[in-house]
Structure formats: structure tokens, C-alpha cells
Amino acid sequence: MREHKRQSGMSIPGMLIIAAMVGFFIMCVIRLGPRYLEYLSIREIVSTIAREYNPDSEATALGRAALLLSMGKLEESIKAYRYALYRWPESPTSLNALGYTLADYTEEYEEAEDLIRKALEYDPDNPAIIDSLGWVLHKRGKNREALKQLEIAYSRFPDPEVAAHIIDVLSELDRDEEALEFLLAAEARDPESELLQSVRERQFPETE
């Protein structure tokens, strides 16, 4: 997903992971105390959270990577996602998380697509992974094929992020009228979505 992703870049599961990590951080603050936290860097806080809350958990590893990404530490985030995939090489969640991040934040589109397609082999009906496939196909200029995948994802999970991807692809295909109609329908479903507001500003600034 473009600028928004996930936003997760992130994939939809990435958002849930970040939410979990926020909870972990709050619990860490309570446990360690504010005076001690004054002496910790963000990296140390993240590492402490990982130690305190099962460092062998895939969710913890992915949460750390997502948190680093949200802090703008792209290189460190990608390393963390690669580590998660090294630990859990057959996990569709880790495969998709790394693939989507590469698609959304780098130009490593071939590797990203390979990872996402492998994730689909393990979890072929997951709409978040199908959305990721549609997005990386869009990034590779395969917009008609991308639209098919995104529409499948949206039919299974009508999420604003997937909707925003569809609108971007429709616009890229010069189907602006359809894109605007789709945007209006998505806004009716999720009127407070920042992702939809962003795509409106980007694709239809004259309608503001």
C-alpha cells in the first residue's frame, strides 16, 4: 500500500502488531518506572520489551520490526523483519510483513512479490496477503492484474487501506470516474478514515 502502508506499510496484521506493542510498552513503563526510562534510548526500550515479553515469539519479533518502521528506522526495520523470517521461514505472516514492507518502502519489487506469493502458498485465502500481492503488482506496473487481486481482497475484507489501493490503481488506469465512485462508497462506510482522506487529497484535490 502506498504512503499509507502499512501506514502499516504496513499490512493489516502489522497494525494489530503495533497496537499490541503499544500495550507492551505501557506495561514496560509501569514495571520499570519512569525514572529508569529516562536513561533508556528508544532502541533499549524496544529491546527491553522484547526481553520481557517472550523474545522467542514471532509476534514480538514482528512487533519490534513494525515499531522500528513507525519510528522511521527503515533499514533496521527491514533487518528485523528478515530476522523474523529467518526464525519462522514458513510463516505467512512474516513472509507477508517483509514482502509488503519491501514493496511499499523500497524498490525491491521482485523480491517482495516472491515473498508475498510464497505467503499465499501457506495462506491462500488471507485478504491482507492478497492485498499485498495487488499492491506489489501495482508497484511493478501490472495494474490490471493488481486490480483483480485488490478487488478480491476488498470483497473479503472491506478495509479502508484496501479501498485506497483500489482507488490508486483505478486512477493509474485512467478510470477516474470509477475511482471517485469507489471512494465515495468507501467514505460512506468509513467516514473518519485518514487513509481515504489521504487518497482523496492525492487523487481528487479539486473535490476538497
BAMIBA-60566 format. One line per 4 residues: number of its first residue (from 1); for each residue x, y, z of N, C-alpha, C, O. Coordinates in Angstrom, 3 decimals, padded with zeros to 6 digits. Layout:
<sites>
NUM> X,Y,Z,X,Y,Z,X,Y,Z,X,Y,Z ~ ...
</sites>
This chain:
<sites>
1> 000.844,-001.164,000.000,000.000,000.000,000.000,000.894,001.233,000.000,001.885,001.261,000.730 ~ 000.596,002.192,-000.746,001.493,003.318,-000.977,001.889,003.984,000.315,002.293,003.288,001.247 ~ 001.796,005.295,000.423,002.236,006.038,001.584,001.579,005.542,002.868,002.190,005.586,003.936 ~ 000.365,005.080,002.771,-000.356,004.612,003.937,000.208,003.352,004.517,000.294,003.283,005.743
5> 000.586,002.389,003.804,001.014,001.183,004.444,002.188,001.523,005.185,003.148,002.184,005.580 ~ 001.069,000.199,005.033,001.035,-000.103,006.074,001.213,000.766,006.370,001.289,001.004,007.575 ~ 001.855,003.452,006.463,000.837,003.443,007.278,001.097,002.265,007.941,001.725,002.468,008.980 ~ 000.751,000.678,007.642,001.485,-000.337,008.181,002.322,-000.059,007.249,003.375,-000.563,007.642
9> 002.629,000.760,005.591,003.189,-000.281,005.071,002.955,-001.051,005.272,003.296,-002.176,004.908 ~ 002.122,-000.585,006.089,002.163,-001.882,006.676,000.922,-002.657,006.279,-000.108,-002.102,005.897 ~ 001.077,-003.990,006.391,-000.079,-004.796,006.112,-001.054,-004.674,007.257,-000.705,-004.166,008.323 ~ -002.273,-005.134,007.049,-003.309,-005.031,008.071,-002.871,-005.709,009.371,-003.074,-005.138,010.442
13> -002.268,-006.926,009.315,-001.792,-007.533,010.562,-000.728,-006.698,011.249,-000.597,-006.739,012.472 ~ 000.040,-005.932,010.461,001.062,-005.081,011.050,000.472,-004.050,011.992,001.063,-003.741,013.027 ~ -000.692,-003.514,011.641,-001.356,-002.541,012.509,-001.711,-003.169,013.847,-001.546,-002.555,014.901 ~ -002.203,-004.406,013.788,-002.568,-005.092,015.016,-001.345,-005.349,015.876,-001.402,-005.270,017.103
17> -000.232,-005.661,015.211,001.011,-005.915,015.953,001.470,-004.649,016.670,001.901,-004.700,017.822 ~ 001.374,-003.496,015.970,001.780,-002.233,016.582,000.913,-001.952,017.802,001.412,-001.516,018.840 ~ -000.393,-002.204,017.673,-001.291,-001.981,018.801,-000.866,-002.828,019.993,-000.879,-002.371,021.135 ~ -000.488,-004.075,019.706,-000.040,-004.948,020.788,001.241,-004.419,021.418,001.415,-004.479,022.635
21> 002.143,-003.897,020.577,003.403,-003.386,021.092,003.192,-002.146,021.952,003.916,-001.933,022.924 ~ 002.202,-001.325,021.599,001.893,-000.168,022.437,001.496,-000.628,023.833,001.908,-000.052,024.839 ~ 000.684,-001.686,023.866,000.310,-002.242,025.159,001.516,-002.756,025.921,001.638,-002.543,027.127 ~ 002.418,-003.443,025.200,003.639,-003.935,025.839,004.447,-002.786,026.424,004.981,-002.887,027.529
25> 004.533,-001.676,025.662,005.328,-000.530,026.103,004.752,000.057,027.390,005.490,000.374,028.323 ~ 003.419,000.200,027.429,002.786,000.746,028.620,003.075,-000.129,029.828,003.373,000.369,030.914 ~ 002.984,-001.445,029.628,003.259,-002.363,030.730,004.721,-002.268,031.155,005.047,-002.390,032.335 ~ 005.595,-002.047,030.173,007.025,-001.919,030.478,007.271,-000.670,031.306,008.058,-000.700,032.252
29> 006.607,000.432,030.963,006.749,001.675,031.715,006.327,001.453,033.158,007.016,001.879,034.085 ~ 005.196,000.787,033.345,004.700,000.532,034.692,005.693,-000.313,035.480,005.940,-000.074,036.662 ~ 006.253,-001.304,034.799,007.137,-002.243,035.500,008.490,-001.620,035.825,009.020,-001.815,036.919 ~ 009.050,-000.867,034.873,010.391,-000.341,035.066,010.402,000.986,035.834,011.358,001.285,036.550
33> 009.353,001.763,035.684,009.299,003.036,036.381,009.828,004.163,035.525,010.770,003.960,034.758 ~ 009.246,005.349,035.634,009.609,006.472,034.774,011.028,006.963,034.953,011.645,007.411,033.988 ~ 011.565,006.893,036.166,012.928,007.416,036.366,013.931,006.588,035.580,014.853,007.136,034.975 ~ 013.759,005.276,035.584,014.685,004.431,034.844,014.557,004.649,033.352,015.556,004.655,032.633
37> 013.322,004.831,032.878,013.098,005.001,031.449,013.760,006.265,030.917,014.056,006.351,029.725 ~ 013.996,007.252,031.790,014.653,008.464,031.345,016.039,008.177,030.783,016.552,008.946,029.970 ~ 016.642,007.082,031.207,018.003,006.758,030.802,018.056,005.764,029.650,019.133,005.340,029.230 ~ 016.897,005.401,029.151,016.864,004.419,028.076,016.621,005.088,026.732,015.788,005.986,026.611
41> 017.358,004.640,025.731,017.054,005.079,024.374,015.859,004.298,023.873,015.477,003.286,024.459 ~ 015.266,004.773,022.779,014.129,004.060,022.206,014.528,002.628,021.866,013.760,001.694,022.096 ~ 015.722,002.455,021.322,016.164,001.100,020.957,016.244,000.210,022.193,015.855,-000.957,022.153 ~ 016.752,000.770,023.290,016.847,-000.019,024.511,015.468,-000.375,025.044,015.256,-001.471,025.564
45> 014.527,000.565,024.909,013.165,000.283,025.350,012.580,-000.864,024.551,011.972,-001.778,025.108 ~ 012.772,-000.808,023.217,012.262,-001.874,022.368,012.890,-003.206,022.750,012.203,-004.223,022.839 ~ 014.209,-003.194,022.977,014.891,-004.433,023.343,014.398,-004.955,024.688,014.239,-006.161,024.875 ~ 014.154,-004.029,025.632,013.647,-004.436,026.939,012.281,-005.077,026.809,012.003,-006.102,027.432
49> 011.416,-004.460,025.985,010.089,-005.026,025.759,010.215,-006.446,025.222,009.516,-007.356,025.666 ~ 011.128,-006.623,024.249,011.297,-007.941,023.647,011.748,-008.965,024.674,011.280,-010.104,024.671 ~ 012.678,-008.553,025.571,013.154,-009.488,026.592,012.057,-009.836,027.581,011.908,-010.988,027.988 ~ 011.284,-008.812,027.962,010.263,-009.011,028.984,009.095,-009.837,028.465,008.439,-010.538,029.235
53> 008.833,-009.761,027.181,007.626,-010.392,026.663,007.954,-011.398,025.561,007.619,-011.217,024.391 ~ 008.618,-012.453,025.988,008.862,-013.614,025.140,009.591,-013.270,023.851,008.954,-013.134,022.806 ~ 010.899,-013.129,023.897,011.663,-012.801,022.698,011.621,-013.882,021.630,011.983,-013.640,020.478 ~ 011.180,-015.077,022.012,011.089,-016.160,021.040,009.750,-016.185,020.310,009.491,-017.079,019.505
57> 008.913,-015.211,020.593,007.612,-015.138,019.947,007.718,-014.430,018.601,008.375,-013.396,018.479 ~ 007.063,-015.000,017.597,007.034,-014.354,016.284,006.343,-012.995,016.378,006.771,-012.036,015.736 ~ 005.284,-012.911,017.170,004.565,-011.650,017.316,005.467,-010.565,017.896,005.395,-009.408,017.481 ~ 006.323,-010.939,018.863,007.242,-009.969,019.436,008.254,-009.504,018.396,008.536,-008.310,018.295
61> 008.801,-010.438,017.624,009.781,-010.082,016.594,009.170,-009.170,015.544,009.783,-008.180,015.143 ~ 007.964,-009.499,015.096,007.303,-008.664,014.099,006.877,-007.326,014.687,006.910,-006.303,014.004 ~ 006.482,-007.336,015.944,006.104,-006.090,016.592,007.284,-005.147,016.706,007.139,-003.941,016.509 ~ 008.451,-005.687,017.022,009.654,-004.860,017.090,009.951,-004.251,015.727,010.279,-003.068,015.633
65> 009.838,-005.052,014.668,010.096,-004.546,013.318,009.100,-003.457,012.942,009.471,-002.439,012.358 ~ 007.824,-003.679,013.283,006.798,-002.687,012.969,007.021,-001.398,013.736,006.817,-000.309,013.198 ~ 007.441,-001.514,014.993,007.702,-000.327,015.794,008.872,000.467,015.227,008.814,001.694,015.155 ~ 009.925,-000.221,014.826,011.059,000.457,014.205,010.626,001.180,012.928,011.075,002.293,012.653
69> 009.760,000.545,012.163,009.269,001.170,010.936,008.479,002.432,011.251,008.630,003.449,010.574 ~ 007.642,002.368,012.273,006.844,003.537,012.648,007.717,004.674,013.151,007.298,005.832,013.129 ~ 008.933,004.356,013.607,009.880,005.368,014.066,010.731,005.916,012.935,011.580,006.777,013.164 ~ 010.519,005.427,011.709,011.283,005.894,010.564,012.614,005.206,010.384,013.439,005.655,009.589
73> 012.842,004.117,011.111,014.108,003.390,011.022,013.933,002.242,010.029,013.847,001.075,010.412 ~ 013.885,002.602,008.745,013.556,001.626,007.711,014.579,000.502,007.637,014.204,-000.671,007.627 ~ 015.852,000.835,007.585,016.876,-000.201,007.439,016.851,-001.175,008.605,016.938,-002.387,008.412 ~ 016.731,-000.638,009.824,016.685,-001.502,010.989,015.403,-002.344,010.987,015.407,-003.509,011.384
77> 014.326,-001.735,010.538,013.056,-002.458,010.477,013.146,-003.643,009.522,012.715,-004.748,009.851 ~ 013.703,-003.410,008.345,013.820,-004.487,007.362,014.714,-005.601,007.907,014.427,-006.781,007.708 ~ 015.789,-005.231,008.589,016.641,-006.249,009.210,015.849,-007.071,010.222,016.007,-008.288,010.310 ~ 015.002,-006.395,010.977,014.200,-007.091,011.982,013.174,-008.017,011.320,012.935,-009.129,011.791
81> 012.577,-007.549,010.232,011.645,-008.417,009.501,012.381,-009.621,008.913,011.864,-010.737,008.928 ~ 013.587,-009.392,008.396,014.364,-010.515,007.840,014.724,-011.515,008.940,014.733,-012.725,008.715 ~ 015.016,-010.996,010.121,015.321,-011.905,011.230,014.094,-012.748,011.570,014.205,-013.952,011.800 ~ 012.930,-012.110,011.601,011.699,-012.860,011.891,011.485,-013.954,010.853,011.098,-015.073,011.190
85> 011.737,-013.628,009.602,011.549,-014.629,008.551,012.595,-015.735,008.653,012.309,-016.895,008.358 ~ 013.809,-015.374,009.072,014.842,-016.388,009.289,014.418,-017.376,010.374,014.645,-018.581,010.267 ~ 013.788,-016.824,011.434,013.350,-017.678,012.540,012.116,-018.500,012.175,011.981,-019.649,012.595 ~ 011.213,-017.901,011.384,009.955,-018.565,011.046,009.779,-018.547,009.531,008.915,-017.838,009.015
89> 010.595,-019.324,008.815,010.648,-019.238,007.349,009.375,-019.688,006.632,009.181,-019.371,005.458 ~ 008.521,-020.413,007.319,007.298,-020.874,006.689,006.062,-020.125,007.197,004.929,-020.560,006.992 ~ 006.297,-019.018,007.846,005.188,-018.239,008.381,004.641,-017.276,007.325,005.384,-016.422,006.841 ~ 003.375,-017.389,006.961,002.815,-016.440,006.001,002.809,-015.018,006.544,002.889,-014.060,005.776
93> 002.714,-014.874,007.867,002.703,-013.540,008.464,004.050,-012.855,008.286,004.109,-011.693,007.886 ~ 005.130,-013.571,008.581,006.465,-012.980,008.419,006.790,-012.753,006.945,007.374,-011.730,006.587 ~ 006.418,-013.693,006.100,006.642,-013.537,004.667,005.927,-012.299,004.136,006.501,-011.508,003.387 ~ 004.674,-012.144,004.531,003.897,-011.008,004.047,004.412,-009.692,004.619,004.480,-008.688,003.911
97> 004.773,-009.697,005.896,005.243,-008.463,006.528,006.498,-007.928,005.833,006.593,-006.737,005.538 ~ 007.451,-008.812,005.579,008.663,-008.379,004.889,008.352,-008.005,003.444,008.819,-006.978,002.951 ~ 007.568,-008.832,002.771,007.252,-008.550,001.369,006.541,-007.229,001.197,006.872,-006.453,000.301 ~ 005.566,-006.966,002.049,004.816,-005.723,001.922,005.689,-004.516,002.221,005.590,-003.492,001.544
101> 006.547,-004.630,003.234,007.426,-003.523,003.579,008.384,-003.215,002.433,008.609,-002.050,002.107 ~ 008.949,-004.254,001.823,009.835,-004.038,000.677,009.079,-003.393,-000.476,009.615,-002.519,-001.158 ~ 007.837,-003.817,-000.700,007.045,-003.264,-001.801,006.702,-001.807,-001.558,006.698,-000.999,-002.486 ~ 006.415,-001.474,-000.315,005.906,-000.137,-000.016,006.998,000.888,000.245,006.788,002.082,000.030
105> 008.164,000.438,000.708,009.197,001.383,001.119,010.491,001.288,000.324,011.375,002.128,000.492 ~ 010.623,000.292,-000.530,011.838,000.153,-001.328,011.430,-000.113,-002.778,010.249,-000.092,-003.125 ~ 012.419,-000.358,-003.597,012.151,-000.736,-004.984,012.521,-002.197,-005.244,012.728,-002.601,-006.389 ~ 012.601,-002.976,-004.174,012.915,-004.404,-004.291,011.632,-005.178,-004.607,011.231,-006.074,-003.864
109> 011.005,-004.813,-005.717,009.685,-005.345,-006.026,009.702,-006.834,-006.371,008.769,-007.562,-006.033 ~ 010.750,-007.281,-007.037,010.806,-008.700,-007.410,010.872,-009.580,-006.168,010.137,-010.561,-006.053 ~ 011.754,-009.223,-005.242,011.839,-009.995,-004.002,010.536,-009.897,-003.224,010.057,-010.887,-002.672 ~ 009.970,-008.706,-003.183,008.713,-008.509,-002.457,007.621,-009.418,-003.012,006.902,-010.064,-002.249
113> 007.495,-009.468,-004.330,006.461,-010.304,-004.927,006.715,-011.781,-004.638,005.776,-012.527,-004.359 ~ 007.967,-012.205,-004.703,008.287,-013.602,-004.400,007.872,-013.961,-002.971,007.304,-015.026,-002.728 ~ 008.161,-013.063,-002.037,007.818,-013.320,-000.636,006.308,-013.385,-000.441,005.799,-014.267,000.250 ~ 005.607,-012.456,-001.047,004.152,-012.403,-000.887,003.491,-013.624,-001.520,002.562,-014.198,-000.952
117> 003.972,-014.016,-002.694,003.396,-015.205,-003.344,003.668,-016.460,-002.510,002.834,-017.364,-002.451 ~ 004.822,-016.511,-001.875,005.117,-017.656,-001.008,004.186,-017.636,000.199,003.718,-018.686,000.639 ~ 003.916,-016.449,000.735,002.974,-016.341,001.853,001.605,-016.876,001.452,000.933,-017.540,002.241 ~ 001.200,-016.585,000.226,-000.098,-017.055,-000.253,-000.143,-018.569,-000.409,-001.212,-019.172,-000.310
121> 000.996,-019.180,-000.649,001.024,-020.638,-000.723,000.620,-021.250,000.621,-000.025,-022.297,000.670 ~ 001.009,-020.581,001.707,000.684,-021.079,003.040,-000.705,-020.637,003.504,-001.354,-021.337,004.281 ~ -001.154,-019.487,003.032,-002.431,-018.928,003.496,-003.132,-018.258,002.308,-003.191,-017.031,002.238 ~ -003.660,-019.055,001.379,-004.145,-018.516,000.105,-005.407,-017.661,000.193,-005.710,-016.925,-000.746
125> -006.144,-017.739,001.289,-007.401,-017.002,001.397,-007.296,-015.757,002.270,-008.305,-015.109,002.547 ~ -006.100,-015.423,002.701,-005.918,-014.283,003.596,-006.025,-012.972,002.818,-005.192,-012.712,001.950 ~ -007.034,-012.134,003.107,-007.211,-010.910,002.319,-006.077,-009.904,002.478,-005.803,-009.131,001.561 ~ -005.418,-009.907,003.631,-004.293,-008.987,003.820,-003.149,-009.340,002.876,-002.508,-008.454,002.310
129> -002.896,-010.634,002.711,-001.819,-011.052,001.811,-002.228,-010.829,000.355,-001.402,-010.434,-000.469 ~ -003.480,-011.076,000.044,-003.968,-010.814,-001.324,-003.842,-009.327,-001.645,-003.469,-008.951,-002.756 ~ -004.157,-008.488,-000.661,-003.979,-007.041,-000.840,-002.516,-006.701,-001.114,-002.212,-005.888,-001.986 ~ -001.616,-007.331,-000.360,-000.188,-007.095,-000.564,000.240,-007.482,-001.974,001.034,-006.786,-002.606
133> -000.294,-008.601,-002.459,000.035,-009.020,-003.824,-000.464,-007.982,-004.823,000.257,-007.614,-005.750 ~ -001.686,-007.514,-004.640,-002.193,-006.483,-005.533,-001.347,-005.234,-005.511,-001.119,-004.608,-006.546 ~ -000.878,-004.868,-004.324,-000.088,-003.642,-004.220,001.275,-003.772,-004.897,001.720,-002.855,-005.588 ~ 001.934,-004.910,-004.698,003.244,-005.056,-005.332,003.104,-005.175,-006.849,003.982,-004.726,-007.586
137> 002.009,-005.775,-007.323,001.776,-005.810,-008.774,001.581,-004.397,-009.311,002.064,-004.063,-010.394 ~ 000.875,-003.577,-008.551,000.729,-002.166,-008.929,002.086,-001.486,-008.998,002.372,-000.751,-009.943 ~ 002.910,-001.728,-008.010,004.242,-001.125,-007.987,005.073,-001.553,-009.195,005.940,-000.812,-009.657 ~ 004.799,-002.754,-009.699,005.530,-003.266,-010.858,004.863,-002.876,-012.174,005.283,-003.327,-013.240
141> 003.838,-002.050,-012.105,003.180,-001.566,-013.307,002.148,-002.510,-013.897,001.667,-002.280,-015.006 ~ 001.797,-003.577,-013.171,000.828,-004.561,-013.658,-000.542,-004.238,-013.071,-001.079,-004.994,-012.260 ~ -001.099,-003.103,-013.493,-002.258,-002.562,-012.795,-003.544,-003.353,-013.014,-004.370,-003.439,-012.105 ~ -003.728,-003.918,-014.176,-004.952,-004.706,-014.394,-004.943,-005.959,-013.532,-005.947,-006.317,-012.918
145> -003.804,-006.610,-013.500,-003.681,-007.788,-012.644,-003.789,-007.396,-011.172,-004.373,-008.116,-010.362 ~ -003.216,-006.242,-010.848,-003.280,-005.749,-009.469,-004.726,-005.509,-009.049,-005.126,-005.873,-007.943 ~ -005.504,-004.896,-009.935,-006.888,-004.569,-009.595,-007.695,-005.825,-009.282,-008.523,-005.823,-008.370 ~ -007.457,-006.884,-010.028,-008.178,-008.128,-009.773,-007.911,-008.635,-008.356,-008.834,-009.041,-007.650
149> -006.655,-008.607,-007.954,-006.303,-009.094,-006.620,-006.865,-008.183,-005.530,-007.352,-008.660,-004.505 ~ -006.797,-006.889,-005.754,-007.295,-005.952,-004.758,-008.806,-006.061,-004.589,-009.321,-005.940,-003.477 ~ -009.506,-006.286,-005.676,-010.961,-006.436,-005.585,-011.336,-007.711,-004.826,-012.317,-007.735,-004.081 ~ -010.547,-008.766,-005.023,-010.774,-009.990,-004.246,-010.560,-009.714,-002.757,-011.366,-010.112,-001.916
153> -009.461,-009.027,-002.450,-009.159,-008.707,-001.050,-010.270,-007.872,-000.430,-010.678,-008.121,000.704 ~ -010.759,-006.888,-001.166,-011.781,-005.993,-000.613,-013.112,-006.721,-000.428,-013.860,-006.424,000.504 ~ -013.404,-007.667,-001.308,-014.654,-008.418,-001.166,-014.650,-009.267,000.096,-015.707,-009.581,000.644 ~ -013.455,-009.640,000.557,-013.341,-010.463,001.752,-013.119,-009.642,003.018,-013.456,-010.066,004.124
157> -012.537,-008.442,002.826,-012.236,-007.584,003.969,-012.286,-006.136,003.508,-011.271,-005.599,003.063 ~ -013.451,-005.490,003.606,-013.619,-004.121,003.101,-012.965,-003.080,004.001,-013.643,-002.306,004.677 ~ -011.667,-003.078,003.995,-010.862,-002.210,004.846,-010.489,-000.936,004.086,-010.270,-001.000,002.877 ~ -010.408,000.224,004.756,-010.059,001.475,004.062,-008.716,001.429,003.339,-008.555,002.060,002.294
161> -007.760,000.698,003.880,-006.454,000.622,003.230,-006.554,-000.087,001.885,-005.962,000.346,000.896 ~ -007.308,-001.181,001.860,-007.506,-001.886,000.592,-008.270,-000.999,-000.380,-007.962,-000.960,-001.571 ~ -009.271,-000.284,000.136,-010.036,000.634,-000.705,-009.129,001.698,-001.310,-009.247,002.019,-002.493 ~ -008.235,002.238,-000.509,-007.312,003.265,-001.000,-006.420,002.719,-002.104,-006.112,003.423,-003.066
165> -006.007,001.469,-001.966,-005.188,000.839,-003.006,-005.976,000.715,-004.307,-005.458,001.000,-005.387 ~ -007.215,000.293,-004.194,-008.054,000.148,-005.392,-008.221,001.499,-006.086,-008.140,001.581,-007.312 ~ -008.450,002.547,-005.314,-008.618,003.884,-005.881,-007.350,004.332,-006.601,-007.423,004.896,-007.692 ~ -006.203,004.088,-006.004,-004.935,004.437,-006.651,-004.771,003.696,-007.977,-004.353,004.282,-008.977
169> -005.101,002.412,-007.977,-004.930,001.613,-009.194,-005.927,002.041,-010.267,-005.561,002.144,-011.438 ~ -007.159,002.288,-009.894,-008.148,002.762,-010.869,-007.700,004.082,-011.489,-007.848,004.285,-012.694 ~ -007.165,004.959,-010.686,-006.670,006.233,-011.201,-005.502,006.027,-012.156,-005.390,006.705,-013.177 ~ -004.635,005.081,-011.807,-003.495,004.783,-012.677,-003.961,004.233,-014.017,-003.293,004.415,-015.035
173> -005.103,003.564,-014.015,-005.678,003.015,-015.250,-006.549,004.040,-015.983,-007.232,003.702,-016.950 ~ -006.522,005.297,-015.517,-007.329,006.374,-016.107,-008.824,006.106,-016.009,-009.598,006.507,-016.878 ~ -009.213,005.431,-014.954,-010.629,005.166,-014.693,-011.058,006.033,-013.509,-011.522,005.545,-012.479 ~ -010.880,007.346,-013.704,-011.067,008.290,-012.606,-012.504,008.346,-012.108,-012.734,008.495,-010.908
177> -013.463,008.231,-013.000,-014.856,008.287,-012.571,-015.184,007.109,-011.660,-015.847,007.272,-010.635 ~ -014.719,005.927,-012.039,-014.928,004.749,-011.196,-014.202,004.908,-009.864,-014.715,004.533,-008.809 ~ -012.990,005.476,-009.936,-012.205,005.657,-008.714,-012.934,006.578,-007.738,-012.969,006.308,-006.538 ~ -013.514,007.660,-008.248,-014.234,008.591,-007.381,-015.489,007.938,-006.803,-015.803,008.125,-005.627
181> -016.196,007.182,-007.617,-017.388,006.486,-007.123,-017.012,005.497,-006.022,-017.708,005.373,-005.014 ~ -015.910,004.804,-006.233,-015.462,003.839,-005.232,-015.066,004.572,-003.953,-015.363,004.110,-002.851 ~ -014.399,005.709,-004.098,-014.004,006.498,-002.933,-015.224,006.948,-002.136,-015.236,006.856,-000.909 ~ -016.239,007.432,-002.827,-017.442,007.892,-002.137,-018.102,006.747,-001.357,-018.560,006.932,-000.229
185> -018.143,005.572,-001.974,-018.738,004.419,-001.299,-017.908,004.015,-000.079,-018.455,003.684,000.973 ~ -016.590,004.047,-000.231,-015.713,003.689,000.883,-015.832,004.704,002.015,-015.821,004.335,003.189 ~ -015.945,005.975,001.662,-016.102,007.023,002.684,-017.429,006.879,003.422,-017.509,007.148,004.621 ~ -018.464,006.457,002.710,-019.744,006.236,003.368,-019.633,005.129,004.409,-020.300,005.162,005.443
189> -018.778,004.148,004.120,-018.580,003.034,005.051,-017.678,003.446,006.210,-017.926,003.074,007.357 ~ -016.622,004.222,005.907,-015.647,004.624,006.928,-015.392,006.130,006.807,-014.350,006.533,006.290 ~ -016.316,006.959,007.271,-016.202,008.406,007.053,-015.035,009.080,007.766,-014.642,010.182,007.383 ~ -014.480,008.454,008.781,-013.387,009.068,009.536,-012.007,008.553,009.119,-011.010,008.875,009.765
193> -011.939,007.771,008.063,-010.669,007.152,007.692,-009.654,008.174,007.175,-009.918,008.895,006.212 ~ -008.501,008.225,007.825,-007.426,009.098,007.366,-006.832,008.601,006.054,-006.361,009.397,005.243 ~ -006.853,007.298,005.845,-006.327,006.741,004.597,-007.160,007.218,003.412,-006.615,007.585,002.370 ~ -008.475,007.212,003.573,-009.339,007.658,002.491,-009.221,009.162,002.281,-009.288,009.641,001.149
197> -009.045,009.900,003.361,-008.829,011.342,003.223,-007.539,011.618,002.459,-007.470,012.528,001.633 ~ -006.517,010.812,002.754,-005.232,010.981,002.072,-005.347,010.691,000.584,-004.804,011.430,-000.237 ~ -006.051,009.620,000.229,-006.172,009.279,-001.187,-007.050,010.305,-001.912,-006.832,010.574,-003.093 ~ -008.027,010.875,-001.225,-008.829,011.935,-001.833,-007.954,013.156,-002.132,-008.024,013.718,-003.225
201> -007.151,013.554,-001.181,-006.263,014.706,-001.364,-005.272,014.469,-002.489,-004.913,015.390,-003.223 ~ -004.835,013.230,-002.615,-003.822,012.898,-003.611,-004.433,012.750,-005.017,-003.877,013.247,-005.997 ~ -005.552,012.080,-005.097,-006.122,011.763,-006.411,-007.196,012.750,-006.862,-007.382,012.959,-008.061 ~ -007.901,013.355,-005.910,-009.009,014.246,-006.278,-008.954,015.538,-005.466,-009.909,015.866,-004.763
205> -007.857,016.265,-005.556,-007.731,017.501,-004.760,-008.786,018.538,-005.095,-009.129,019.368,-004.253 ~ -009.303,018.500,-006.315,-010.295,019.504,-006.729,-011.628,019.285,-006.052,-012.481,020.172,-006.079 ~ -011.835,018.114,-005.437,-013.124,017.846,-004.789,-013.114,018.198,-003.320,-014.116,018.021,-002.626 ~ -011.986,018.695,-002.841,-011.884,019.044,-001.421,-012.787,020.227,-001.104,-012.841,020.672,000.043
</sites>
